[in-house]
Amino acid sequence: MQFSIGVEYAFHSLFYLIDLPEHKTIGIKEIARLNGITESYLSKVFAKLRKAGICRSIAGANGGYKLAKKAEDISFWDVIEAIEGASWFFQCAEIRKKNIFVNDPSVFTDKCPCLIKVVMQEAEELMRNQLRAKSLRWLHEQVHKDFSVEKKKTIADWAKIL
């Protein structure tokens, strides 16, 4: 299992939307330049984030993006699901039904789930729950606490001039 680079782009970009003043937005061009990433791909990432209700876009010359809800209400899983989709990583193809030792494949019903699928989905659900337990606010607090006073001021000043 591997997440696309869009997941990383999303987290690093959303990080700087957390402390924006209410009336401010950041344009794709500025976010791309801030993180040294391509504007075209980042636009696709933000389209997915907007569709998922994580951020919203404001049109116009002074438009851009801002969070659609509080950072503490946006989990890591919300961001990943917005970018990657909601499907399970493990997709059971029920190949057990084709096994040469199976006389009657109709015995495999919902009452007799594939144990491999069950284990894989249990493991994935544990991972999803761990990612649901961490929010953008948590990320910001963990990273921001290690910033120097000077760096915090530079970021705050940058956000003010947008």
VMD Tcl script that builds the backbone (N, CA, C; Angstrom):
set m [mol new atoms 486]
animate dup $m
set s [atomselect $m all]
$s set {name element resname resid chain x y z} {
  {N N MET 1 A 0.849 -1.169 0.000}
  {CA C MET 1 A 0.000 0.000 0.000}
  {C C MET 1 A 0.897 1.234 0.000}
  {N N GLN 2 A 0.533 2.157 -0.844}
  {CA C GLN 2 A 1.293 3.403 -0.907}
  {C C GLN 2 A 0.336 4.529 -1.275}
  {N N PHE 3 A 0.409 5.619 -0.509}
  {CA C PHE 3 A -0.411 6.777 -0.822}
  {C C PHE 3 A 0.266 7.585 -1.914}
  {N N SER 4 A -0.528 8.275 -2.681}
  {CA C SER 4 A 0.016 9.141 -3.728}
  {C C SER 4 A 0.690 10.353 -3.093}
  {N N ILE 5 A 1.518 11.017 -3.869}
  {CA C ILE 5 A 2.205 12.226 -3.422}
  {C C ILE 5 A 1.186 13.324 -3.078}
  {N N GLY 6 A -0.014 13.214 -3.624}
  {CA C GLY 6 A -1.062 14.185 -3.334}
  {C C GLY 6 A -1.413 14.264 -1.863}
  {N N VAL 7 A -1.286 13.152 -1.148}
  {CA C VAL 7 A -1.566 13.147 0.292}
  {C C VAL 7 A -0.547 14.032 1.020}
  {N N GLU 8 A 0.706 13.877 0.681}
  {CA C GLU 8 A 1.737 14.708 1.302}
  {C C GLU 8 A 1.555 16.178 0.922}
  {N N TYR 9 A 1.264 16.432 -0.352}
  {CA C TYR 9 A 1.003 17.808 -0.795}
  {C C TYR 9 A -0.136 18.420 0.013}
  {N N ALA 10 A -1.187 17.630 0.226}
  {CA C ALA 10 A -2.356 18.130 0.951}
  {C C ALA 10 A -1.990 18.525 2.383}
  {N N PHE 11 A -1.296 17.637 3.099}
  {CA C PHE 11 A -0.945 17.933 4.487}
  {C C PHE 11 A -0.045 19.162 4.604}
  {N N HIS 12 A 0.988 19.220 3.776}
  {CA C HIS 12 A 1.910 20.350 3.862}
  {C C HIS 12 A 1.230 21.660 3.467}
  {N N SER 13 A 0.290 21.590 2.573}
  {CA C SER 13 A -0.421 22.798 2.143}
  {C C SER 13 A -1.463 23.231 3.168}
  {N N LEU 14 A -2.219 22.282 3.699}
  {CA C LEU 14 A -3.250 22.610 4.687}
  {C C LEU 14 A -2.641 23.172 5.968}
  {N N PHE 15 A -1.422 22.748 6.271}
  {CA C PHE 15 A -0.736 23.222 7.480}
  {C C PHE 15 A -0.733 24.744 7.558}
  {N N TYR 16 A -0.529 25.402 6.423}
  {CA C TYR 16 A -0.432 26.864 6.422}
  {C C TYR 16 A -1.789 27.560 6.330}
  {N N LEU 17 A -2.852 26.794 6.171}
  {CA C LEU 17 A -4.193 27.384 6.185}
  {C C LEU 17 A -4.752 27.457 7.600}
  {N N ILE 18 A -4.141 26.736 8.516}
  {CA C ILE 18 A -4.679 26.617 9.874}
  {C C ILE 18 A -4.768 27.956 10.596}
  {N N ASP 19 A -3.728 28.746 10.534}
  {CA C ASP 19 A -3.703 29.994 11.295}
  {C C ASP 19 A -4.056 31.233 10.485}
  {N N LEU 20 A -4.621 31.033 9.313}
  {CA C LEU 20 A -5.005 32.202 8.518}
  {C C LEU 20 A -6.063 33.022 9.242}
  {N N PRO 21 A -5.955 34.325 9.203}
  {CA C PRO 21 A -7.044 35.151 9.745}
  {C C PRO 21 A -8.338 34.843 8.967}
  {N N GLU 22 A -9.453 35.011 9.620}
  {CA C GLU 22 A -10.765 34.651 9.058}
  {C C GLU 22 A -11.003 35.221 7.665}
  {N N HIS 23 A -10.587 36.433 7.413}
  {CA C HIS 23 A -10.858 37.100 6.135}
  {C C HIS 23 A -9.825 36.780 5.055}
  {N N LYS 24 A -8.814 35.971 5.376}
  {CA C LYS 24 A -7.731 35.692 4.433}
  {C C LYS 24 A -7.912 34.352 3.725}
  {N N THR 25 A -7.341 34.287 2.534}
  {CA C THR 25 A -7.244 33.040 1.778}
  {C C THR 25 A -5.829 32.967 1.208}
  {N N ILE 26 A -5.459 31.788 0.747}
  {CA C ILE 26 A -4.181 31.620 0.064}
  {C C ILE 26 A -4.462 31.021 -1.307}
  {N N GLY 27 A -3.908 31.633 -2.338}
  {CA C GLY 27 A -4.072 31.126 -3.687}
  {C C GLY 27 A -3.172 29.928 -3.957}
  {N N ILE 28 A -3.569 29.140 -4.930}
  {CA C ILE 28 A -2.794 27.958 -5.314}
  {C C ILE 28 A -1.356 28.327 -5.666}
  {N N LYS 29 A -1.208 29.438 -6.354}
  {CA C LYS 29 A 0.138 29.870 -6.757}
  {C C LYS 29 A 1.036 30.068 -5.535}
  {N N GLU 30 A 0.514 30.726 -4.499}
  {CA C GLU 30 A 1.300 30.978 -3.292}
  {C C GLU 30 A 1.585 29.686 -2.531}
  {N N ILE 31 A 0.594 28.805 -2.465}
  {CA C ILE 31 A 0.793 27.538 -1.750}
  {C C ILE 31 A 1.841 26.692 -2.470}
  {N N ALA 32 A 1.753 26.647 -3.789}
  {CA C ALA 32 A 2.722 25.880 -4.577}
  {C C ALA 32 A 4.135 26.440 -4.396}
  {N N ARG 33 A 4.247 27.756 -4.454}
  {CA C ARG 33 A 5.555 28.396 -4.281}
  {C C ARG 33 A 6.084 28.151 -2.860}
  {N N LEU 34 A 5.222 28.256 -1.865}
  {CA C LEU 34 A 5.598 28.037 -0.468}
  {C C LEU 34 A 6.237 26.664 -0.271}
  {N N ASN 35 A 5.643 25.652 -0.902}
  {CA C ASN 35 A 6.101 24.277 -0.704}
  {C C ASN 35 A 7.001 23.754 -1.817}
  {N N GLY 36 A 7.240 24.563 -2.842}
  {CA C GLY 36 A 8.100 24.124 -3.932}
  {C C GLY 36 A 7.516 22.969 -4.722}
  {N N ILE 37 A 6.216 23.019 -4.951}
  {CA C ILE 37 A 5.535 21.954 -5.686}
  {C C ILE 37 A 4.812 22.537 -6.894}
  {N N THR 38 A 4.376 21.673 -7.785}
  {CA C THR 38 A 3.766 22.157 -9.021}
  {C C THR 38 A 2.346 22.669 -8.783}
  {N N GLU 39 A 2.057 23.770 -9.404}
  {CA C GLU 39 A 0.747 24.400 -9.274}
  {C C GLU 39 A -0.353 23.549 -9.912}
  {N N SER 40 A -0.055 22.936 -11.054}
  {CA C SER 40 A -1.079 22.167 -11.765}
  {C C SER 40 A -1.540 20.952 -10.964}
  {N N TYR 41 A -0.601 20.216 -10.383}
  {CA C TYR 41 A -0.982 19.049 -9.590}
  {C C TYR 41 A -1.664 19.482 -8.298}
  {N N LEU 42 A -1.161 20.535 -7.684}
  {CA C LEU 42 A -1.743 21.029 -6.438}
  {C C LEU 42 A -3.192 21.471 -6.649}
  {N N SER 43 A -3.497 22.015 -7.812}
  {CA C SER 43 A -4.883 22.399 -8.125}
  {C C SER 43 A -5.804 21.191 -8.082}
  {N N LYS 44 A -5.325 20.065 -8.573}
  {CA C LYS 44 A -6.122 18.831 -8.545}
  {C C LYS 44 A -6.312 18.338 -7.111}
  {N N VAL 45 A -5.269 18.464 -6.325}
  {CA C VAL 45 A -5.356 18.073 -4.915}
  {C C VAL 45 A -6.395 18.929 -4.196}
  {N N PHE 46 A -6.340 20.242 -4.417}
  {CA C PHE 46 A -7.282 21.136 -3.738}
  {C C PHE 46 A -8.707 20.971 -4.251}
  {N N ALA 47 A -8.875 20.557 -5.476}
  {CA C ALA 47 A -10.228 20.262 -5.978}
  {C C ALA 47 A -10.824 19.107 -5.173}
  {N N LYS 48 A -10.025 18.108 -4.869}
  {CA C LYS 48 A -10.488 16.963 -4.068}
  {C C LYS 48 A -10.771 17.381 -2.627}
  {N N LEU 49 A -9.896 18.224 -2.071}
  {CA C LEU 49 A -10.102 18.701 -0.701}
  {C C LEU 49 A -11.369 19.546 -0.596}
  {N N ARG 50 A -11.611 20.348 -1.615}
  {CA C ARG 50 A -12.812 21.183 -1.628}
  {C C ARG 50 A -14.056 20.312 -1.738}
  {N N LYS 51 A -14.023 19.339 -2.624}
  {CA C LYS 51 A -15.167 18.432 -2.807}
  {C C LYS 51 A -15.489 17.670 -1.517}
  {N N ALA 52 A -14.456 17.355 -0.742}
  {CA C ALA 52 A -14.637 16.633 0.524}
  {C C ALA 52 A -15.049 17.546 1.674}
  {N N GLY 53 A -15.106 18.862 1.442}
  {CA C GLY 53 A -15.517 19.792 2.483}
  {C C GLY 53 A -14.415 20.139 3.476}
  {N N ILE 54 A -13.175 19.878 3.112}
  {CA C ILE 54 A -12.056 20.185 3.998}
  {C C ILE 54 A -11.629 21.639 3.844}
  {N N CYS 55 A -11.665 22.125 2.632}
  {CA C CYS 55 A -11.357 23.537 2.405}
  {C C CYS 55 A -12.420 24.107 1.468}
  {N N ARG 56 A -12.415 25.396 1.372}
  {CA C ARG 56 A -13.344 26.032 0.426}
  {C C ARG 56 A -12.574 27.052 -0.387}
  {N N SER 57 A -13.090 27.303 -1.557}
  {CA C SER 57 A -12.419 28.258 -2.431}
  {C C SER 57 A -13.238 29.531 -2.512}
  {N N ILE 58 A -12.539 30.626 -2.572}
  {CA C ILE 58 A -13.142 31.939 -2.716}
  {C C ILE 58 A -12.683 32.474 -4.073}
  {N N ALA 59 A -13.637 32.825 -4.908}
  {CA C ALA 59 A -13.318 33.304 -6.259}
  {C C ALA 59 A -12.903 34.775 -6.218}
  {N N GLY 60 A -12.281 35.199 -7.290}
  {CA C GLY 60 A -11.943 36.614 -7.428}
  {C C GLY 60 A -10.464 36.878 -7.363}
  {N N ALA 61 A -10.130 38.150 -7.586}
  {CA C ALA 61 A -8.731 38.572 -7.619}
  {C C ALA 61 A -8.027 38.306 -6.292}
  {N N ASN 62 A -8.723 38.465 -5.191}
  {CA C ASN 62 A -8.140 38.214 -3.869}
  {C C ASN 62 A -8.571 36.863 -3.314}
  {N N GLY 63 A -9.043 36.005 -4.202}
  {CA C GLY 63 A -9.549 34.699 -3.785}
  {C C GLY 63 A -8.441 33.712 -3.483}
  {N N GLY 64 A -8.849 32.547 -3.155}
  {CA C GLY 64 A -7.913 31.476 -2.829}
  {C C GLY 64 A -8.623 30.436 -1.992}
  {N N TYR 65 A -7.873 29.763 -1.145}
  {CA C TYR 65 A -8.418 28.686 -0.321}
  {C C TYR 65 A -8.271 29.000 1.157}
  {N N LYS 66 A -9.198 28.439 1.917}
  {CA C LYS 66 A -9.152 28.487 3.374}
  {C C LYS 66 A -9.806 27.211 3.879}
  {N N LEU 67 A -9.589 26.887 5.133}
  {CA C LEU 67 A -10.221 25.695 5.705}
  {C C LEU 67 A -11.729 25.905 5.766}
  {N N ALA 68 A -12.471 24.843 5.524}
  {CA C ALA 68 A -13.931 24.910 5.565}
  {C C ALA 68 A -14.465 24.634 6.970}
  {N N LYS 69 A -13.623 24.088 7.820}
  {CA C LYS 69 A -14.017 23.827 9.206}
  {C C LYS 69 A -12.786 23.925 10.089}
  {N N LYS 70 A -12.970 23.800 11.369}
  {CA C LYS 70 A -11.868 23.943 12.324}
  {C C LYS 70 A -10.837 22.837 12.113}
  {N N ALA 71 A -9.584 23.188 12.329}
  {CA C ALA 71 A -8.488 22.235 12.144}
  {C C ALA 71 A -8.633 21.008 13.042}
  {N N GLU 72 A -9.204 21.197 14.218}
  {CA C GLU 72 A -9.391 20.062 15.120}
  {C C GLU 72 A -10.486 19.110 14.634}
  {N N ASP 73 A -11.285 19.549 13.682}
  {CA C ASP 73 A -12.354 18.717 13.122}
  {C C ASP 73 A -11.964 18.058 11.800}
  {N N ILE 74 A -10.709 18.198 11.412}
  {CA C ILE 74 A -10.221 17.580 10.179}
  {C C ILE 74 A -9.153 16.562 10.568}
  {N N SER 75 A -9.480 15.293 10.424}
  {CA C SER 75 A -8.542 14.243 10.808}
  {C C SER 75 A -7.595 13.897 9.665}
  {N N PHE 76 A -6.522 13.213 10.017}
  {CA C PHE 76 A -5.607 12.720 8.992}
  {C C PHE 76 A -6.386 11.847 8.009}
  {N N TRP 77 A -7.279 10.998 8.556}
  {CA C TRP 77 A -8.034 10.114 7.668}
  {C C TRP 77 A -8.921 10.917 6.721}
  {N N ASP 78 A -9.507 11.997 7.176}
  {CA C ASP 78 A -10.340 12.835 6.300}
  {C C ASP 78 A -9.535 13.291 5.084}
  {N N VAL 79 A -8.311 13.717 5.323}
  {CA C VAL 79 A -7.463 14.213 4.235}
  {C C VAL 79 A -7.086 13.070 3.296}
  {N N ILE 80 A -6.673 11.953 3.862}
  {CA C ILE 80 A -6.287 10.804 3.040}
  {C C ILE 80 A -7.466 10.324 2.205}
  {N N GLU 81 A -8.625 10.206 2.824}
  {CA C GLU 81 A -9.817 9.744 2.113}
  {C C GLU 81 A -10.218 10.720 1.008}
  {N N ALA 82 A -10.054 11.999 1.245}
  {CA C ALA 82 A -10.368 13.007 0.229}
  {C C ALA 82 A -9.491 12.829 -1.003}
  {N N ILE 83 A -8.222 12.537 -0.798}
  {CA C ILE 83 A -7.272 12.413 -1.897}
  {C C ILE 83 A -7.322 11.023 -2.539}
  {N N GLU 84 A -7.376 9.992 -1.737}
  {CA C GLU 84 A -7.260 8.617 -2.246}
  {C C GLU 84 A -8.595 7.921 -2.507}
  {N N GLY 85 A -9.659 8.430 -1.895}
  {CA C GLY 85 A -10.949 7.756 -2.043}
  {C C GLY 85 A -11.250 6.890 -0.837}
  {N N ALA 86 A -12.462 6.376 -0.788}
  {CA C ALA 86 A -12.937 5.671 0.400}
  {C C ALA 86 A -12.819 4.147 0.323}
  {N N SER 87 A -12.365 3.605 -0.778}
  {CA C SER 87 A -12.361 2.147 -0.925}
  {C C SER 87 A -11.304 1.495 -0.030}
  {N N TRP 88 A -11.524 0.230 0.256}
  {CA C TRP 88 A -10.585 -0.533 1.055}
  {C C TRP 88 A -9.311 -0.755 0.252}
  {N N PHE 89 A -8.181 -0.798 0.935}
  {CA C PHE 89 A -6.909 -1.062 0.256}
  {C C PHE 89 A -6.893 -2.489 -0.287}
  {N N PHE 90 A -7.340 -3.436 0.535}
  {CA C PHE 90 A -7.378 -4.834 0.114}
  {C C PHE 90 A -8.714 -5.107 -0.557}
  {N N GLN 91 A -8.653 -5.510 -1.789}
  {CA C GLN 91 A -9.862 -5.812 -2.561}
  {C C GLN 91 A -9.929 -7.324 -2.767}
  {N N CYS 92 A -10.775 -7.989 -2.016}
  {CA C CYS 92 A -10.898 -9.444 -2.095}
  {C C CYS 92 A -11.588 -9.824 -3.412}
  {N N ALA 93 A -10.929 -10.652 -4.187}
  {CA C ALA 93 A -11.475 -11.089 -5.474}
  {C C ALA 93 A -12.188 -12.440 -5.349}
  {N N GLU 94 A -12.297 -12.945 -4.125}
  {CA C GLU 94 A -12.969 -14.231 -3.858}
  {C C GLU 94 A -12.405 -15.365 -4.725}
  {N N ILE 95 A -11.089 -15.420 -4.826}
  {CA C ILE 95 A -10.496 -16.483 -5.639}
  {C C ILE 95 A -10.691 -17.859 -5.004}
  {N N ARG 96 A -11.059 -17.883 -3.755}
  {CA C ARG 96 A -11.330 -19.173 -3.102}
  {C C ARG 96 A -12.430 -19.931 -3.816}
  {N N LYS 97 A -13.330 -19.221 -4.474}
  {CA C LYS 97 A -14.427 -19.870 -5.210}
  {C C LYS 97 A -13.930 -20.636 -6.433}
  {N N LYS 98 A -12.720 -20.296 -6.910}
  {CA C LYS 98 A -12.157 -20.941 -8.097}
  {C C LYS 98 A -11.212 -22.092 -7.752}
  {N N ASN 99 A -10.976 -22.310 -6.466}
  {CA C ASN 99 A -10.049 -23.335 -6.015}
  {C C ASN 99 A -10.504 -24.709 -6.497}
  {N N ILE 100 A -9.554 -25.508 -6.966}
  {CA C ILE 100 A -9.917 -26.828 -7.525}
  {C C ILE 100 A -10.476 -27.792 -6.474}
  {N N PHE 101 A -10.232 -27.514 -5.194}
  {CA C PHE 101 A -10.737 -28.384 -4.146}
  {C C PHE 101 A -12.126 -27.978 -3.641}
  {N N VAL 102 A -12.664 -26.933 -4.190}
  {CA C VAL 102 A -13.993 -26.468 -3.778}
  {C C VAL 102 A -15.024 -27.096 -4.713}
  {N N ASN 103 A -15.896 -27.907 -4.137}
  {CA C ASN 103 A -16.933 -28.575 -4.926}
  {C C ASN 103 A -18.126 -27.675 -5.203}
  {N N ASP 104 A -18.470 -26.843 -4.202}
  {CA C ASP 104 A -19.655 -25.991 -4.334}
  {C C ASP 104 A -19.314 -24.568 -3.890}
  {N N PRO 105 A -18.936 -23.702 -4.849}
  {CA C PRO 105 A -18.562 -22.324 -4.475}
  {C C PRO 105 A -19.703 -21.517 -3.896}
  {N N SER 106 A -20.938 -21.975 -4.019}
  {CA C SER 106 A -22.073 -21.223 -3.478}
  {C C SER 106 A -22.106 -21.238 -1.951}
  {N N VAL 107 A -21.281 -22.082 -1.321}
  {CA C VAL 107 A -21.234 -22.095 0.150}
  {C C VAL 107 A -20.590 -20.831 0.689}
  {N N PHE 108 A -19.829 -20.147 -0.171}
  {CA C PHE 108 A -19.170 -18.919 0.258}
  {C C PHE 108 A -20.129 -17.746 0.116}
  {N N THR 109 A -20.734 -17.378 1.228}
  {CA C THR 109 A -21.697 -16.274 1.261}
  {C C THR 109 A -21.225 -15.251 2.282}
  {N N ASP 110 A -22.037 -14.256 2.546}
  {CA C ASP 110 A -21.720 -13.266 3.579}
  {C C ASP 110 A -21.593 -13.911 4.958}
  {N N LYS 111 A -22.262 -15.056 5.134}
  {CA C LYS 111 A -22.179 -15.753 6.419}
  {C C LYS 111 A -20.877 -16.533 6.544}
  {N N CYS 112 A -20.172 -16.647 5.440}
  {CA C CYS 112 A -18.890 -17.348 5.422}
  {C C CYS 112 A -17.869 -16.458 4.716}
  {N N PRO 113 A -17.494 -15.347 5.351}
  {CA C PRO 113 A -16.575 -14.405 4.682}
  {C C PRO 113 A -15.168 -14.997 4.548}
  {N N CYS 114 A -14.472 -14.517 3.595}
  {CA C CYS 114 A -13.074 -14.902 3.390}
  {C C CYS 114 A -12.275 -14.407 4.595}
  {N N LEU 115 A -11.626 -15.320 5.283}
  {CA C LEU 115 A -10.892 -14.958 6.489}
  {C C LEU 115 A -9.727 -14.017 6.179}
  {N N ILE 116 A -9.134 -14.164 5.018}
  {CA C ILE 116 A -8.053 -13.261 4.624}
  {C C ILE 116 A -8.598 -11.836 4.536}
  {N N LYS 117 A -9.759 -11.682 3.907}
  {CA C LYS 117 A -10.389 -10.366 3.789}
  {C C LYS 117 A -10.712 -9.801 5.170}
  {N N VAL 118 A -11.237 -10.628 6.042}
  {CA C VAL 118 A -11.595 -10.188 7.392}
  {C C VAL 118 A -10.370 -9.644 8.124}
  {N N VAL 119 A -9.278 -10.380 8.093}
  {CA C VAL 119 A -8.058 -9.958 8.790}
  {C C VAL 119 A -7.509 -8.668 8.182}
  {N N MET 120 A -7.465 -8.613 6.850}
  {CA C MET 120 A -6.933 -7.422 6.183}
  {C C MET 120 A -7.776 -6.189 6.503}
  {N N GLN 121 A -9.088 -6.334 6.514}
  {CA C GLN 121 A -9.945 -5.189 6.803}
  {C C GLN 121 A -9.901 -4.803 8.279}
  {N N GLU 122 A -9.735 -5.765 9.160}
  {CA C GLU 122 A -9.553 -5.432 10.577}
  {C C GLU 122 A -8.287 -4.601 10.768}
  {N N ALA 123 A -7.211 -5.014 10.121}
  {CA C ALA 123 A -5.941 -4.280 10.229}
  {C C ALA 123 A -6.084 -2.881 9.645}
  {N N GLU 124 A -6.750 -2.796 8.517}
  {CA C GLU 124 A -6.937 -1.481 7.903}
  {C C GLU 124 A -7.804 -0.587 8.771}
  {N N GLU 125 A -8.797 -1.153 9.399}
  {CA C GLU 125 A -9.665 -0.343 10.263}
  {C C GLU 125 A -8.887 0.191 11.467}
  {N N LEU 126 A -7.958 -0.591 11.998}
  {CA C LEU 126 A -7.101 -0.107 13.084}
  {C C LEU 126 A -6.279 1.094 12.610}
  {N N MET 127 A -5.731 0.989 11.403}
  {CA C MET 127 A -4.958 2.097 10.853}
  {C C MET 127 A -5.853 3.318 10.650}
  {N N ARG 128 A -7.036 3.112 10.083}
  {CA C ARG 128 A -7.961 4.236 9.856}
  {C C ARG 128 A -8.304 4.919 11.173}
  {N N ASN 129 A -8.563 4.125 12.200}
  {CA C ASN 129 A -8.911 4.707 13.498}
  {C C ASN 129 A -7.754 5.510 14.082}
  {N N GLN 130 A -6.523 5.038 13.902}
  {CA C GLN 130 A -5.355 5.793 14.368}
  {C C GLN 130 A -5.260 7.119 13.628}
  {N N LEU 131 A -5.525 7.099 12.328}
  {CA C LEU 131 A -5.473 8.325 11.524}
  {C C LEU 131 A -6.649 9.255 11.835}
  {N N ARG 132 A -7.774 8.695 12.231}
  {CA C ARG 132 A -8.922 9.519 12.639}
  {C C ARG 132 A -8.652 10.224 13.967}
  {N N ALA 133 A -7.772 9.644 14.767}
  {CA C ALA 133 A -7.478 10.193 16.098}
  {C C ALA 133 A -6.519 11.392 16.051}
  {N N LYS 134 A -5.895 11.626 14.917}
  {CA C LYS 134 A -4.970 12.751 14.774}
  {C C LYS 134 A -5.590 13.781 13.835}
  {N N SER 135 A -5.560 15.036 14.262}
  {CA C SER 135 A -6.183 16.110 13.478}
  {C C SER 135 A -5.128 17.072 12.937}
  {N N LEU 136 A -5.573 17.938 12.053}
  {CA C LEU 136 A -4.679 18.997 11.570}
  {C C LEU 136 A -4.226 19.884 12.726}
  {N N ARG 137 A -5.107 20.114 13.686}
  {CA C ARG 137 A -4.732 20.919 14.859}
  {C C ARG 137 A -3.610 20.228 15.632}
  {N N TRP 138 A -3.729 18.917 15.825}
  {CA C TRP 138 A -2.690 18.156 16.502}
  {C C TRP 138 A -1.366 18.295 15.750}
  {N N LEU 139 A -1.393 18.126 14.433}
  {CA C LEU 139 A -0.190 18.259 13.613}
  {C C LEU 139 A 0.445 19.632 13.808}
  {N N HIS 140 A -0.393 20.655 13.725}
  {CA C HIS 140 A 0.099 22.022 13.864}
  {C C HIS 140 A 0.756 22.231 15.225}
  {N N GLU 141 A 0.116 21.750 16.273}
  {CA C GLU 141 A 0.664 21.926 17.625}
  {C C GLU 141 A 1.996 21.190 17.783}
  {N N GLN 142 A 2.079 19.992 17.227}
  {CA C GLN 142 A 3.300 19.203 17.340}
  {C C GLN 142 A 4.469 19.863 16.602}
  {N N VAL 143 A 4.209 20.368 15.414}
  {CA C VAL 143 A 5.270 20.961 14.600}
  {C C VAL 143 A 5.583 22.388 15.049}
  {N N HIS 144 A 4.543 23.154 15.301}
  {CA C HIS 144 A 4.688 24.574 15.614}
  {C C HIS 144 A 5.449 24.806 16.918}
  {N N LYS 145 A 5.320 23.906 17.868}
  {CA C LYS 145 A 5.987 24.090 19.166}
  {C C LYS 145 A 7.506 24.087 19.041}
  {N N ASP 146 A 8.014 23.462 17.978}
  {CA C ASP 146 A 9.465 23.409 17.784}
  {C C ASP 146 A 10.008 24.556 16.929}
  {N N PHE 147 A 9.113 25.404 16.419}
  {CA C PHE 147 A 9.555 26.558 15.626}
  {C C PHE 147 A 10.145 27.615 16.551}
  {N N SER 148 A 11.150 28.279 16.071}
  {CA C SER 148 A 11.718 29.393 16.834}
  {C C SER 148 A 10.718 30.552 16.829}
  {N N VAL 149 A 10.889 31.467 17.742}
  {CA C VAL 149 A 10.046 32.655 17.794}
  {C C VAL 149 A 10.156 33.416 16.474}
  {N N GLU 150 A 11.356 33.493 15.953}
  {CA C GLU 150 A 11.580 34.197 14.689}
  {C C GLU 150 A 10.820 33.534 13.526}
  {N N LYS 151 A 10.855 32.217 13.475}
  {CA C LYS 151 A 10.147 31.506 12.410}
  {C C LYS 151 A 8.632 31.705 12.535}
  {N N LYS 152 A 8.117 31.642 13.751}
  {CA C LYS 152 A 6.689 31.865 13.974}
  {C C LYS 152 A 6.283 33.260 13.514}
  {N N LYS 153 A 7.125 34.246 13.804}
  {CA C LYS 153 A 6.831 35.617 13.397}
  {C C LYS 153 A 6.876 35.747 11.873}
  {N N THR 154 A 7.850 35.131 11.248}
  {CA C THR 154 A 7.973 35.174 9.786}
  {C C THR 154 A 6.730 34.579 9.119}
  {N N ILE 155 A 6.260 33.455 9.646}
  {CA C ILE 155 A 5.059 32.818 9.091}
  {C C ILE 155 A 3.844 33.708 9.306}
  {N N ALA 156 A 3.710 34.268 10.498}
  {CA C ALA 156 A 2.578 35.154 10.796}
  {C C ALA 156 A 2.592 36.383 9.890}
  {N N ASP 157 A 3.763 36.951 9.685}
  {CA C ASP 157 A 3.887 38.122 8.798}
  {C C ASP 157 A 3.531 37.757 7.364}
  {N N TRP 158 A 3.976 36.586 6.940}
  {CA C TRP 158 A 3.672 36.110 5.596}
  {C C TRP 158 A 2.153 35.977 5.402}
  {N N ALA 159 A 1.492 35.416 6.392}
  {CA C ALA 159 A 0.034 35.231 6.308}
  {C C ALA 159 A -0.701 36.565 6.259}
  {N N LYS 160 A -0.153 37.572 6.908}
  {CA C LYS 160 A -0.794 38.888 6.943}
  {C C LYS 160 A -0.718 39.610 5.600}
  {N N ILE 161 A 0.338 39.387 4.829}
  {CA C ILE 161 A 0.501 40.122 3.574}
  {C C ILE 161 A -0.167 39.433 2.385}
  {N N LEU 162 A -0.736 38.282 2.592}
  {CA C LEU 162 A -1.398 37.581 1.471}
  {C C LEU 162 A -2.538 38.385 0.912}
}
mol reanalyze $m
mol bondsrecalc $m
mol representation Tube
mol addrep $m
